[in-house]
Structures are given as structure tokens and as C-alpha cells.
């Protein structure tokens, strides 16, 4: 009994899908290279960490998490009696 054209299409799709699984071994190194290049680019061009205010904000955030409260006075300054401004 000869196969119909629809069963030929299904057979073709099945072989095409198996080809996709064979390229999965290629995808991992390509994605690894892509993400590595993106990370290196961001590390070289990242200027946010060069701004020293970010570290004060991070340390204040850690203090807030430790004490479960928002500070009312300045924490990390010589003028501790002044109001804290975020």
C-alpha cells in the first residue's frame, strides 16, 4: 500500500525534529560564548559600581534588613543628629 502525502509530511517533520536535537550540543557552547561576552562587556563598561554612593545605599539596605526598620537619623556620617534622607 503506498503512503499518502500527509504521512510523507509527518515522516519529514520527524526527521527534521531529530536534526534539532543534534544541534543541541552546538547550542550550549554558543550560548556560553554569548553570555560570557555579554558579561565581559558589562564588566568593562559598568560605571555604577564606580560611584561610591552605591555602597552607602547597599550598606543602609543591609542595616534596614537587620533591624527591620527605616533609619530616622544618618547612619554613616559624622553628623549623626541630622535626619536621614534616602
Residue pairs with C-beta under 8 A, 6 or more apart in sequence:
3 11
48 54
56 76
59 75
59 76
60 71
60 75
60 76
60 86
63 71
63 75
64 70
64 71
70 84
71 84
72 83
72 84
73 80
73 81
73 82
73 83
73 84
74 80
74 82
74 83
74 84
75 84
